[in-house]
């Protein structure tokens, strides 16, 4: 995927090539954590608006030196949204170790789920538990 696969209205084009490209974008846990914090600082209506989220994340991506800030911003936005979706459905009380969740969100594969792009819930939870057990 390149930045042309993102429509002016904020939606990404459907298709496995787009999903593959989103999965090729590599981020560290600190980058995901920064993206989460940036999105959390937006107003509630802005957090629900892909264009507003992407705009905030593009500024970050430019400053962080990503070659394609538009693509990086969209990939970050999708990962943040996937994490929010997973948390809402599988860890609403946020009982999982926060750092392990962010580490998992940085490297877990995004999948096409029944309700859109997200992390496969069981595999994501298992990966979080695995990360928690690593003796850093």
C-alpha positions in Angstrom: 0.0 0.0 0.0 1.1 3.5 -0.6 -0.4 6.7 0.5 -2.7 6.7 -2.6 -4.6 3.8 -1.1 -6.0 6.1 1.5 -9.1 8.0 0.3 -9.6 11.7 0.9 -12.4 10.8 3.2 -10.1 8.9 5.5 -10.9 5.3 4.6 -8.4 2.8 3.4 -9.2 0.9 0.3 -10.3 -2.7 0.9 -8.2 -5.6 -0.1 -5.6 -8.0 1.0 -2.8 -5.9 -0.5 -3.8 -3.0 1.8 -3.8 -5.3 4.8 -0.4 -6.7 3.8 1.0 -3.2 3.5 -0.4 -2.3 6.9 1.4 -5.3 8.3 4.6 -4.5 6.6 4.8 -1.1 8.4 7.1 -1.7 11.4 6.8 0.1 14.6 8.4 -0.1 18.0 6.4 -0.2 21.2 7.4 3.4 22.1 6.1 4.5 18.7 2.8 2.8 19.4 2.7 4.2 22.9 3.2 7.7 21.5 0.5 7.2 18.9 -1.9 6.0 21.7 -1.1 9.1 23.7 -1.6 11.4 20.7 -5.0 9.9 19.9 -6.0 10.0 23.6 -5.3 13.7 23.6 -7.9 14.3 20.8 -11.5 15.2 21.7 -14.0 12.4 21.7 -15.4 13.3 18.2 -11.9 13.6 16.8 -10.9 10.2 18.2 -13.8 8.7 16.3 -12.8 10.5 13.0 -10.2 8.7 11.0 -9.1 11.9 9.2 -8.6 13.7 12.5 -6.6 10.8 13.9 -4.5 10.5 10.8 -3.8 14.2 10.8 -2.5 14.1 14.3 -0.5 11.0 13.6 0.9 12.4 10.3 2.6 15.3 12.2 4.1 12.7 14.6 5.2 10.5 11.6 6.9 13.4 9.9 8.8 14.4 13.0 9.8 10.7 13.6 11.3 10.6 10.2 9.1 8.0 8.4 9.7 8.0 4.7 6.0 8.0 3.9 4.3 9.9 6.7 0.8 9.4 5.3 1.3 5.6 5.2 2.9 5.5 8.6 0.1 7.6 10.0 -2.6 5.3 8.6 -0.8 2.2 9.8 -0.5 3.7 13.3 -4.1 4.7 13.2 -5.2 1.2 12.3 -3.1 -0.3 15.0 -4.4 2.1 17.6 -8.0 1.4 16.5 -7.4 -2.4 16.5 -6.0 -2.1 20.0 -9.0 -0.1 21.2 -11.3 -2.7 19.6 -9.5 -5.5 21.3 -9.4 -3.8 24.7 -13.2 -3.0 24.5 -14.0 -6.6 23.8 -11.4 -8.6 25.7 -9.8 -6.4 28.4 -12.4 -3.7 29.2 -11.0 -3.4 32.8 -7.4 -3.2 31.4 -6.2 -6.0 33.6 -3.5 -7.0 31.2 0.0 -5.6 31.7 -0.1 -2.3 29.8 3.5 -2.5 28.5 2.9 -6.1 27.2 -0.2 -5.0 25.4 1.7 -2.1 23.7 4.5 -4.5 22.8 2.0 -6.9 21.3 0.2 -4.2 19.4 3.5 -3.1 17.8 4.3 -6.4 16.3 1.1 -8.5 16.0 -0.3 -9.2 12.6 -3.5 -7.3 11.7 -6.3 -9.5 10.3 -9.5 -9.0 8.5 -12.1 -9.8 11.1 -15.9 -9.8 10.9 -16.1 -6.3 12.3 -13.2 -4.9 10.2 -9.4 -4.9 10.6 -8.1 -5.9 14.0 -6.0 -8.3 16.0 -7.2 -11.9 16.1 -8.4 -11.9 19.7 -7.2 -15.3 21.0 -3.8 -15.1 19.4 -3.3 -11.5 20.6 -4.2 -12.4 24.1 -1.9 -15.4 24.0 0.9 -13.2 22.7 0.4 -10.7 25.5 0.6 -13.5 28.1 3.8 -14.7 26.4 5.4 -11.2 26.5 4.4 -10.9 30.2 6.4 -14.1 30.9 9.6 -12.9 29.2 12.3 -12.2 31.8 13.5 -8.8 30.7 
